[in-house]
Amino acid sequence: MLIKRITVQLPGGLQARHTALFVHKAFSFKSDILLAKDGKSANAKSIMKVMELAAKEGDEITLMTGGIDEQAAARTLEEFLLTKHR
């Protein structure tokens, strides 16, 4: 399992549109993917669970990936969280 601490750079954080895009990307991988913030964790393939984390721009979250394509998943999702999307 890979574990990465990431500071969210998305303007507005993981609000609805960004969360939908993030979850769509997460679904493209076979690995198990979790996000954690403030002691709560969420399946990164569940829009509702990710939204419940209420991750805002500047928040530190933990990305955990485990499985056959864990490295590609971690790299892709970390890049998404660090990019300032519109």
Secondary structure by P-SEA (a helix, b strand, c coil): cbbbbbcccccccccaaaaaaaaaaaaccccbbbbbccccccccccaaaaaaacccccbbbbbbbbccaaaaaaaaaaaaaacccc
